[in-house]
Structure formats: C-alpha cells, structure tokens
C-alpha cells in the first residue's frame, strides 16, 4: 500500500467525495496524486498542522496589560513586549477565566504557592526536599484537610509530582553537595572580617600593592587521587537488579598531591606524597618529571615536615628561577601542617607572607578548590578508565601514579583560565569581598543578616561584568581600571568597544550597590520609627509571606460584604475563617522544617591570627606553647599525686597484714570452774 501524507487543513474539502468513489475512478481522475483507495479502506493519512505554542511569559503579559491600561495602544504594547495583540484584547475583556490550559489542579494556587515557598526555604537552610518527602507531606496535608482527591490511598503519585514540577519550573532535580555543620555555621560577616583583617595587615607593612599584582599572589592546597572511579553512570540490561564494576585496585587507596597556582594563571611543579616509612624506591623517584617533588610520610598524608621541605626545595627555588619580585603572598588553609614554627620562620626569612584562609570556608575562598580541582579530577578519572580498558585487571602500581597525573594535566588545556577564574570567584584577585557567592551559605536564624552588595549581586548586570572580567587578560584588566574615569579610550583601537562595554557595566554595578545601601538605610529608619503597637507585631510565618498579598485582597472584600449584611449572614464568614485557621494548622504540621537547637555550653576556640608570618602569630604560638606546657605540668602534678595516694594505700594494706591479730581468750566453761 502506498501512503501519502496531506495537510488536513488544505485537503479536507475534497477528501469526503473521494472516499465515496471507487478505486478505479480515483486512479482515472487523479493520476497525479497517485492515490490508492479501496471501497472499504483508504491509504490517505492526515498530518495535522503544528500546534502553535506560546513563546511569551506571564510576566510579559502582565507588563503589556499594565502598559495598555496606562494609555498605550494594544498594538504598541504587543510589539514592545512580544505578546500577540489578540491575547491582550482577550485579557482586557476578561474573556477567559484562567490563564493555564487544561483542568484545574488538585491543590489551588494559594496552597501550591505556600508549598513552593516552603521548598525554597528548605533549600536555602540546607534541608532540600526530595520528591518522596514532597508527596508524603502533600498526602498528610490532604488527610488533615479532608480533601476529596483522586490519589490512590491518599498519596500523590509520580504523575502528580511530575506535573507539579512542570508547573513550577524554578525547581529541578539536583544532587546536593554535603556540607558539614561547622561549615554551615560560617556567616558572611565573618568572611568579610577576614578580608578586612588581611587588608589591614598589608596596609600596616605598606604592602597593599601586592593585591594588584597577580604574579605575586599564590595559593596551594592538597587533593587526593583515588584509583577507583565512583558514582559513574553505566549502561546495563534492565533485567539486572545489581550492577557491579570491578577494579584491580582497592577502593580505599589514594595518593596526595600538593598543587600551587599563581593568580596570573601559572601552575607550579606539584608535590606527590607516598606512604613509606624508610625511603622511596628509586623507580618511583625516576617516574616523576625532573622538576616535580616526590616525598614520603608514614600515612601518605601531608605533615609539617613534608610541607616545609616543599617550600624549601620547590616553591622558593621556583621564585628565584622565575625572577619573581619579593615579597609574595601565599594563601593556605589553616591546617596545622601549614603553620608550624619552622615553616613560619622560613617564610619570614625568604619574604613569603603566609596567610591562612578563614577556617571552614575553603569551599568559597580557596581558588584551587573553587575551580581547579573539579575539572582536574575528571581528567584523572579519564586516565583511570583508559588504563583499565587497556590493561584490564592489572592493578595500577605506585611508579605509574606520577605519569598518570602528568597526562591528566596535559589534557587539562584550560588550566590557566580555570586558575584565574578561581582567584576571581574567591575574591582574592581582584581583591573583592563581594565576588564570593554568599547565597550558597545556609540562611538559618543565626545567619539572617542583610548585606547591601549581596543584594546587588543578584542582578544580571553584575553577573555579566564578572563574566566579562574573567575573559579579559591581565594587561587589559589593568588598562581598563586605569582609564575607568577617562572620557575616551586612549589604548588599543581593537579594545575600544570592549572598554566602553566594561565601563558601562561598571557604572551600572556601582549604581546598584549604592541603591541597595540607600534602601537598607531607609528600611532601618522605618523600623526604628515604628510605634509601640506596631513593634509588638511578631510578623507572619515564613510559609505565609508570599500568600499575604492575595489574602489581604480577600479580607478587604470580605469586610465590605459583611458590613452590608446582617449578623445572621455574617455567620458563614466566621466558619470560613475557622476553616482557614484549620488549614493553616494542617499546613504547618505537614510542611514543617527541621529545628536546630543551639548548644547551651560552647567550647571556647582560640583562632590564631590570619597572617602566619606576623608578630602576632609568633606571640600567639608562644602563648599557646606556654599554655600547653602549663597543662602538661599540671597533668604531671596530678599524676604524681595519684601515684602518692596509690602508694599510701598500698602501704596501709601492708601494715594491716603485718600486725598480729588480737586473740581473745576462750571463756571457761562452768564445769571447769566448779
């Protein structure tokens, strides 16, 4: 059978008579179309015209309606906001009762808005909601409110959750990263205070110009290279319930690599540590490139001695070999292996300013953690998979670790861009505390502090200028900063348009920051000028904030209607208010958030000074050593006192054993006396 496709809109008018004709008549009268028709069946199939989908958003429609109501013509509003003119006419005439197509959802718009707000608060506070938790909470809410739903056993199915996420496209299924409690309690003011502390120290020693020279700013950090690729998606038959991947090496085996990067994008020779107690075999030493470092520790992890040897044999000679102007700034995490006494003394002698990052913030302030180690691990996993594909069950030996790391670094062709992006996003170069993504910090009660610049960072212009600055070269960025206030661009002609674009975005960013500061000041003044009656108001709950706008409109209309009714007519309104209260109680019990209890007694933690090569750090270490000695002396005294008490008890026991027993004479019997 030969099949022909026709557009139903064009061909429908003559198809009906064709179906009534015989196959012979059709072949004689329509030889061009080459149709094959029978009396009972026909081979003509229809192809429906493509369904027109709207390409405008609800926000665009709202803006267009507002413009039309203010006096703009419908055609002009439709052309300006890219909305069909017919749609605007229908909306102005209230032709359609609802905006969305299809049947109404089981939960109304107000209830879904509260659920959306609950999900956003849960995600920001570090307790994101899973699909299963959402379905269980909705089932509990439906059960408490006694809603009639088509849910099986009262629990929403997968289709409902899928349609719910389709209606609210701001949510997507994502895999969260694990954030420990000590990292989640870090606040934005603490990080900003660290930036201020470092800047004040450099100002005291007249070294603030270091922050403007990327060739003198460095960062180093360790990372572990595992010999097994985990959490990898693979293809397998659906019938297999359990899927395994076999590796020749142990899944717990890993090796530590120490990497150092410069703010201008250069990567220094790394250091690889191996777990040996005596000496490293010559085979391993010869497998590494000649400028790399290879060292040993008992556990294979970083120690104070290994870090000191790295600075002495790799980092400081590299500075001399590359003619780097001294002093330099080296940012490290506050691990105890990085701030030993011999390390700080060596850095002081060789004009290396050792700065410790704020504790528990390396995921935000460490450039290598921010943008370098993630891509590097992907290239490392590719090398592991290539090795397994080539050699099968032959395990990776220690002499092959350095060559595999070298191959991964060679495949990582965008190292320079990733390093520069890491320094920019961590706020170290350019020195800018506003560059850090403070929105990633969980917003619990102890961290709910407003910040002006963080509000400005939400605008797309700020993201655009950050993206533009990350693509500029170091020379271009310095030239743009120097000519920021000039009217015309005096530099290279090829950079003219780029400079004007950068300057306009910079002006917009400054205006947004100033406006945010002014808004914050005005809000503070309004809060201070509140009356006593208003100050007693505790505010709405977090899950009711987004819904109060719609509720106020309903409340006003309800009051107006009640005023014109009698007392008997107002009774159903009281029932409605009771119903809303019951619904609020059901919502609060169904969609609750975990409560964090503050510890009643907190251990006092002494944080060392930020700059490890400063005099304050040396004094801190001396006081710490004195306190440690005092504690040890006190322990020794207590230990001696316990030994004396124990010896005294032993002596008392021995004395009791030596004393003769007092034998009482036996009383004479009466017969003997007689």
C-alpha positions in Angstrom: 0.0 0.0 0.0 1.4 3.4 -1.0 0.9 6.0 1.7 0.6 9.7 1.0 0.6 12.5 3.7 -1.6 15.6 3.2 -2.2 18.6 5.2 -5.7 18.2 6.6 -6.3 21.9 6.5 -5.8 22.1 2.7 -7.1 18.7 1.6 -10.2 18.2 3.7 -12.6 19.8 1.3 -12.2 17.2 -1.4 -11.5 14.1 0.7 -15.1 13.3 1.6 -16.2 12.8 -2.0 -13.1 10.8 -2.7 -13.9 8.3 0.0 -17.3 7.7 -1.8 -15.6 7.0 -5.1 -14.3 3.6 -6.2 -10.6 2.9 -6.5 -10.9 2.7 -10.3 -12.5 6.2 -10.7 -9.9 7.7 -8.5 -7.0 6.2 -10.4 -8.5 7.5 -13.7 -9.4 11.0 -12.5 -6.4 11.7 -10.2 -3.3 10.2 -11.7 -1.1 12.9 -10.4 -1.8 12.3 -6.8 -1.1 8.5 -7.2 -3.7 7.6 -4.6 -4.6 4.0 -3.7 -8.1 3.9 -2.5 -10.5 0.9 -1.8 -14.1 0.9 -1.1 -13.6 -0.2 2.5 -10.3 1.5 3.3 -8.1 4.2 2.1 -4.4 4.8 2.4 -4.6 8.5 2.8 -3.3 9.7 6.1 -3.6 13.1 7.6 -0.8 15.1 9.0 -2.1 17.7 11.5 -0.7 21.2 11.3 1.8 22.0 14.0 0.3 23.3 17.2 1.2 26.8 18.0 2.9 27.2 21.3 3.1 30.5 23.2 6.5 32.0 23.3 5.7 34.7 25.8 5.7 34.6 29.6 3.2 35.5 32.1 5.4 38.4 33.2 5.5 39.8 29.7 1.7 39.6 29.6 1.4 41.5 32.9 3.7 44.2 31.7 1.8 44.5 28.4 -1.5 44.7 30.2 -0.2 47.4 32.5 1.1 49.4 29.6 -2.3 49.1 27.8 -4.2 50.2 30.9 -2.0 53.3 31.2 -2.9 54.5 27.7 -0.6 52.7 25.3 -2.3 51.1 22.3 -2.8 47.4 22.1 -0.6 47.1 19.0 2.2 49.1 20.5 2.1 47.1 23.8 2.0 43.8 21.8 5.0 44.8 19.7 7.0 46.1 22.6 6.6 43.0 24.9 6.3 40.4 22.2 2.8 39.3 23.1 0.0 38.7 20.5 -2.5 41.5 20.2 -5.4 39.1 20.3 -4.2 37.8 23.6 -4.1 41.3 25.1 -7.6 42.0 23.8 -9.0 38.8 25.4 -7.3 39.5 28.7 -8.6 43.1 28.8 -12.1 41.8 28.1 -11.7 39.0 30.7 -12.7 36.5 28.0 -11.0 33.6 29.7 -11.4 32.8 33.4 -8.0 31.2 33.9 -4.6 31.6 32.3 -3.5 27.9 32.1 -4.9 25.3 29.9 -6.5 22.0 30.9 -8.3 21.0 34.1 -7.7 22.7 37.4 -5.0 21.3 39.7 -6.0 19.3 42.8 -4.4 21.9 45.1 -5.4 25.5 44.5 -3.0 28.3 43.6 -2.7 29.5 47.2 -1.8 26.1 48.5 0.7 25.4 45.8 2.3 28.9 46.4 2.8 28.0 50.1 4.3 24.7 49.2 6.7 26.4 46.8 7.7 28.9 49.5 8.3 26.0 51.9 10.5 24.2 49.4 12.6 27.4 48.8 13.1 28.0 52.5 14.1 24.3 53.0 16.6 24.5 50.2 18.2 27.7 51.5 18.5 26.4 55.0 20.4 23.3 54.0 17.4 20.8 54.1 16.4 20.4 50.5 13.2 18.4 49.9 13.1 15.2 47.9 10.2 14.1 45.7 9.2 11.5 48.2 9.2 14.0 51.0 7.0 16.3 48.9 4.5 13.5 48.1 4.3 12.4 51.8 3.8 16.0 53.0 1.1 16.6 50.5 -0.6 13.3 51.5 -0.6 14.4 55.2 -2.0 17.8 54.3 -4.8 16.3 52.2 -5.6 13.9 55.0 -5.8 16.6 57.7 -7.9 19.0 55.5 -10.2 16.1 54.4 -9.9 17.0 50.7 -11.5 14.7 48.1 -8.7 13.7 45.7 -8.2 11.0 43.1 -4.9 10.0 44.9 -4.6 6.2 45.4 -4.5 5.5 49.1 -4.4 9.3 49.6 -0.8 9.6 48.4 0.1 11.6 45.3 1.7 9.5 42.5 4.6 10.1 40.3 2.5 11.8 37.7 1.3 14.4 40.2 4.8 15.3 41.2 5.9 15.4 37.6 3.1 17.9 36.7 3.8 19.9 39.9 7.4 20.4 38.8 6.3 21.3 35.3 4.0 24.0 36.7 6.9 25.4 38.9 9.9 25.3 36.6 12.1 27.1 39.1 12.7 23.7 40.7 14.8 20.9 39.2 16.1 17.6 40.5 19.7 18.2 41.6 22.3 16.3 43.6 23.3 18.4 46.7 26.8 18.5 48.0 27.5 17.5 51.6 28.1 20.5 53.9 29.2 19.7 57.4 27.8 21.6 60.4 31.0 23.6 61.1 31.0 24.8 57.5 27.2 25.6 57.6 27.6 27.9 60.6 30.0 30.3 58.9 28.4 33.7 58.3 29.0 36.4 55.7 30.3 39.0 58.3 33.0 36.5 59.4 34.3 36.2 55.9 34.2 39.9 55.3 36.1 40.5 58.6 38.8 38.1 57.4 39.2 40.2 54.2 39.4 43.3 56.3 42.0 41.8 58.6 44.3 40.8 55.8 44.0 44.2 54.1 44.8 46.0 57.4 47.9 43.9 57.9 49.2 44.6 54.4 48.4 48.2 55.0 50.5 48.2 58.2 53.6 46.9 56.4 52.9 49.1 53.3 52.3 46.1 51.0 48.8 46.8 49.7 50.2 47.0 46.2 50.7 43.2 46.3 47.0 42.7 45.9 47.2 44.5 42.5 50.0 42.3 41.1 48.8 38.8 40.2 52.3 37.5 39.6 53.0 37.8 43.3 49.8 36.1 44.7 49.9 32.3 45.2 47.6 29.6 46.6 48.4 26.0 47.4 46.3 23.1 48.5 46.3 19.3 48.7 43.9 16.9 47.0 43.6 13.1 46.9 43.8 11.0 43.8 41.8 7.8 44.1 42.5 4.8 41.9 38.8 3.9 41.5 36.1 5.9 39.7 33.0 6.1 41.8 29.4 7.4 41.1 29.7 6.7 37.3 26.6 6.1 35.3 26.8 3.0 33.0 24.5 1.1 30.6 23.2 -2.3 31.6 20.2 -4.6 30.8 17.1 -3.7 32.7 16.7 -7.2 34.0 19.9 -6.9 36.1 19.0 -5.9 39.6 22.5 -5.4 40.8 25.3 -3.9 38.7 28.9 -4.0 39.7 32.1 -2.6 38.3 35.4 -4.4 39.0 38.7 -2.7 39.6 42.0 -4.3 40.4 43.0 -1.7 43.0 41.4 -1.1 46.4 38.7 1.5 46.5 40.3 3.0 49.7 43.7 3.5 48.1 44.6 7.1 47.3 47.6 9.4 46.9 48.1 13.0 48.0 49.1 15.7 45.5 50.1 19.3 46.6 49.4 21.9 43.9 50.4 25.6 43.8 48.9 28.2 41.4 49.6 31.8 40.7 46.9 34.4 40.2 48.1 35.1 36.7 47.2 31.5 35.6 50.6 29.7 36.0 50.8 26.3 37.7 53.9 25.5 39.7 55.5 22.0 39.8 53.4 19.8 42.2 54.4 17.5 45.0 53.2 13.9 45.3 53.3 12.0 48.6 53.7 8.2 49.0 53.2 6.2 52.2 56.7 5.0 53.1 58.4 4.9 56.5 62.0 4.4 55.4 62.9 5.5 51.9 61.2 5.9 48.5 62.2 3.4 45.8 64.3 4.7 43.0 61.7 3.5 40.5 59.1 5.9 41.9 61.6 8.9 42.0 62.6 8.3 38.4 59.0 8.1 37.2 58.2 11.7 38.1 59.3 14.7 35.9 62.6 16.3 37.0 61.0 19.4 38.4 58.3 17.7 40.4 58.6 16.9 44.1 58.3 13.3 45.5 58.2 12.8 49.2 57.1 10.2 51.8 55.2 10.2 55.0 54.1 7.4 57.3 50.4 7.7 56.3 50.8 9.3 52.8 49.1 12.5 54.1 50.6 16.0 54.5 52.7 16.7 57.5 54.6 19.7 58.8 58.0 18.3 57.8 56.8 17.5 54.2 55.3 20.9 53.8 58.5 22.6 55.0 60.6 20.5 52.5 58.2 21.6 49.7 58.7 25.3 50.4 62.4 24.8 50.8 63.1 22.6 47.7 60.4 23.6 45.2 58.5 26.8 45.9 61.3 29.1 47.0 63.7 27.9 44.2 60.9 28.4 41.7 60.5 32.0 42.8 64.3 32.6 42.3 64.3 30.8 38.9 61.4 32.8 37.6 62.7 36.2 38.9 59.6 36.8 41.0 59.7 40.1 42.8 59.7 39.6 46.6 57.8 39.7 48.9 55.0 37.4 47.7 51.7 36.4 49.3 50.9 32.7 49.8 47.3 31.8 50.8 46.9 28.4 52.5 44.3 26.7 54.6 44.7 26.7 58.4 45.8 23.1 58.7 48.4 22.6 61.5 50.9 21.2 58.9 51.0 24.6 57.2 51.6 26.8 60.2 54.4 25.1 62.1 57.2 27.2 63.7 59.9 26.1 61.3 57.6 27.0 58.3 56.8 30.5 59.6 60.5 31.2 60.3 61.5 30.0 56.8 58.8 32.2 55.2 59.8 35.2 57.2 63.5 34.8 56.2 62.6 34.4 52.5 60.0 37.2 52.3 57.0 35.0 51.9 53.8 36.4 53.6 51.9 33.3 54.7 48.2 34.0 55.0 45.8 31.4 56.5 42.3 31.4 55.0 39.3 31.7 57.3 38.5 28.3 58.9 35.8 26.1 57.2 35.5 28.4 54.2 37.9 26.8 51.7 34.9 25.8 49.5 34.4 29.6 48.9 37.7 31.3 49.5 40.3 28.7 48.2 40.9 29.3 44.5 42.1 25.8 43.7 39.0 24.3 45.4 36.6 26.7 43.7 37.5 26.0 40.0 40.6 23.8 39.5 40.4 20.5 41.4 36.9 19.7 39.9 38.0 19.6 36.3 41.3 18.0 37.2 39.6 15.1 38.8 37.5 14.5 35.7 40.7 14.2 33.6 42.2 12.0 36.2 39.2 9.7 36.1 39.5 9.5 32.3 43.1 8.3 32.7 41.9 5.6 35.2 39.3 4.4 32.7 41.8 4.3 29.9 44.2 2.3 31.9 41.5 -0.2 32.9 40.4 -0.5 29.3 43.9 -1.2 28.1 45.3 -3.4 30.9 42.1 -4.9 32.4 42.7 -6.5 35.9 46.3 -5.4 36.1 46.5 -3.0 39.1 48.0 0.5 39.0 51.3 0.5 40.7 53.0 3.4 42.6 55.5 4.1 39.8 52.6 4.8 37.5 51.0 7.5 39.6 53.1 10.5 38.6 52.9 9.7 34.8 49.1 9.4 35.1 48.8 12.8 36.9 51.1 14.3 34.3 48.9 13.0 31.5 45.8 14.4 33.2 47.4 17.8 33.5 48.4 17.8 29.8 44.8 17.0 28.8 43.6 19.8 31.0 44.2 22.5 28.4 42.2 25.3 30.1 44.2 25.3 33.3 45.1 29.0 33.0 41.5 30.1 32.6 40.3 27.8 35.5 43.0 29.2 37.8 42.2 32.8 37.0 38.5 32.1 37.5 39.2 30.5 40.9 41.1 33.6 42.1 38.3 35.9 40.8 35.4 33.9 42.3 37.2 33.6 45.7 37.7 37.4 45.8 41.5 37.2 46.2 42.4 38.7 42.8 40.9 41.1 42.0 40.7 41.8 45.8 36.9 42.0 46.2 34.9 40.5 49.1 31.7 41.0 47.1 32.8 38.4 44.5 32.1 35.5 46.8 28.8 33.7 46.4 27.3 34.3 49.8 24.0 32.9 48.7 25.4 29.4 49.0 25.7 29.8 52.8 22.6 28.3 54.5 20.3 31.1 55.7 19.4 30.0 59.2 18.4 32.3 62.0 21.9 33.0 63.2 23.0 33.9 59.6 20.0 36.0 58.6 21.9 39.3 58.2 21.2 41.6 55.2 24.1 42.8 53.1 23.9 45.6 50.5 26.4 44.2 48.0 24.8 40.7 48.1 21.6 42.2 47.0 23.3 43.9 44.1 24.9 40.6 43.1 21.5 39.2 42.2 21.2 41.5 39.2 22.2 40.1 35.7 24.4 43.1 35.0 26.7 42.1 37.9 26.9 38.5 36.6 27.7 39.9 33.1 30.6 42.1 34.3 32.0 39.2 36.3 31.9 37.0 33.2 33.5 39.8 31.1 36.3 40.4 33.6 37.1 36.6 33.7 37.6 36.7 29.9 39.9 39.7 29.9 43.7 39.4 30.0 45.7 40.7 32.9 47.0 43.6 30.9 43.6 44.5 29.5 42.1 44.5 33.0 44.8 46.8 34.4 44.4 49.2 31.5 40.6 49.3 31.9 41.0 50.1 35.6 43.4 52.9 35.0 41.2 54.5 32.3 37.9 53.9 34.1 37.2 57.7 34.7 38.5 58.8 31.3 36.1 60.1 28.7 37.8 58.5 25.6 39.8 55.3 25.3 43.4 56.1 24.6 44.6 52.5 24.3 44.5 49.9 21.5 41.8 50.5 18.9 40.7 46.9 19.0 39.7 47.2 22.6 37.6 50.4 22.2 34.2 48.8 22.2 35.2 46.3 24.8 36.3 49.1 27.1 33.1 51.1 26.7 31.0 48.0 27.4 33.1 47.2 30.6 32.8 50.8 31.8 29.0 51.0 31.3 28.6 47.7 33.2 30.9 49.0 35.9 28.8 52.2 36.3 25.6 50.1 36.5 27.2 47.9 39.2 28.1 50.9 41.3 24.6 52.4 40.9 23.0 49.1 42.0 25.3 48.9 45.0 24.6 52.5 46.1 20.8 51.9 45.7 21.0 48.8 47.8 22.8 50.7 50.5 20.2 53.6 50.4 17.3 51.1 50.6 18.9 49.4 53.6 19.3 52.7 55.4 15.7 53.7 54.7 14.4 50.3 55.9 16.4 50.7 59.1 15.0 54.2 59.7 11.4 52.9 59.1 12.0 50.0 61.5 13.3 52.4 64.2 10.3 54.8 63.7 7.7 52.0 64.3 5.1 52.7 67.0 4.7 50.7 70.1 1.7 48.9 68.8 3.4 48.0 65.5 6.5 46.9 67.3 4.5 44.3 69.3 3.6 42.6 66.0 5.7 39.5 65.6 5.2 39.1 61.8 3.9 36.4 59.7 5.3 32.9 59.5 7.8 32.2 56.7 5.5 30.0 54.9 2.8 32.7 54.7 4.8 35.6 53.4 4.1 35.1 49.7 0.4 34.5 50.2 -0.5 37.6 52.3 -0.9 39.7 49.2 -3.8 37.6 47.9 -5.2 37.2 51.4 -5.4 40.9 52.1 -7.5 41.5 48.9 -9.8 38.7 50.0 -10.0 40.2 53.6 -10.9 43.6 52.3 -13.7 42.3 50.1 -15.0 40.1 52.9 -15.2 43.1 55.3 -17.1 45.1 52.8 -19.6 42.3 52.2 -20.1 41.7 55.9 -20.8 45.4 56.6 -23.8 45.3 54.3 -25.2 42.0 55.7 -27.0 41.2 58.9 -25.5 39.2 61.8 -27.1 36.0 60.6 -25.5 36.5 57.2 -22.0 37.0 58.7 -22.0 33.7 60.5 -20.8 31.7 57.4 -17.9 34.1 57.2 -16.8 33.1 60.7 -17.0 29.5 59.6 -14.7 30.3 56.6 -12.2 32.0 58.9 -12.2 28.9 61.2 -11.7 26.8 58.1 -8.7 28.9 57.1 -7.2 28.5 60.6 -7.6 24.8 60.4 -6.0 24.8 57.0 -3.0 26.8 58.4 -2.6 24.4 61.3 -2.7 21.4 58.8 -0.1 23.1 56.6 2.3 23.9 59.5 2.1 20.3 60.7 2.5 18.8 57.3 5.2 21.1 55.8 7.5 21.6 58.7 11.2 22.4 58.7 13.9 20.8 61.0 14.6 22.9 64.0 18.2 23.4 65.0 18.9 23.6 68.8 21.7 25.9 69.9 24.2 24.3 72.3 23.9 25.6 75.9 27.6 25.4 76.5 30.0 26.1 73.8 33.7 25.3 73.9 36.0 28.3 73.7 38.1 28.1 70.5 41.1 30.4 70.1 41.6 31.2 66.4 45.2 32.1 65.5 46.0 35.4 63.6 45.3 35.2 59.9 48.9 36.1 58.8 51.2 33.3 59.9 54.4 35.3 59.4 53.3 38.2 61.6 54.5 39.1 65.1 51.0 38.5 66.5 51.1 34.9 65.2 54.5 34.3 66.8 53.2 35.7 70.1 50.1 33.5 69.8 52.3 30.4 69.2 54.4 31.3 72.2 51.4 31.7 74.5 50.0 28.5 73.1 53.2 26.7 73.9 53.3 28.2 77.4 49.7 27.1 78.0 50.5 23.6 76.7 53.5 23.4 79.0 51.4 24.6 81.9 48.7 22.0 81.1 51.4 19.2 80.9 52.9 20.4 84.2 49.5 20.3 85.8 48.9 16.8 84.4 52.3 15.6 85.8 51.5 17.0 89.2 48.1 15.3 89.2 49.8 12.1 88.1 52.3 12.3 91.0 49.5 13.0 93.4 47.6 10.0 92.2 50.8 7.8 92.5 51.4 9.1 96.1 47.8 8.3 97.0 48.2 4.8 95.5 51.5 4.2 97.3 49.9 5.3 100.6 47.0 2.9 100.1 49.4 0.1 99.4 51.5 0.9 102.5 48.4 0.9 104.6 47.4 -2.5 103.3 50.9 -3.9 104.0 50.8 -2.6 107.6 47.4 -4.2 108.2 48.9 -7.6 107.1 51.9 -7.3 109.4 50.0 -6.5 112.7 49.3 -9.7 114.8 45.7 -10.5 115.4 44.3 -9.9 118.9 43.3 -13.5 120.0 40.6 -13.3 122.6 40.8 -16.0 125.4 38.1 -18.5 125.4 35.7 -18.3 128.2 36.0 -21.1 130.7 33.1 -23.4 130.9 31.0 -23.8 134.1 32.1 -27.3 134.7 35.7 -26.4 134.9 35.0 -23.6 137.4 33.1 -26.0 139.6 
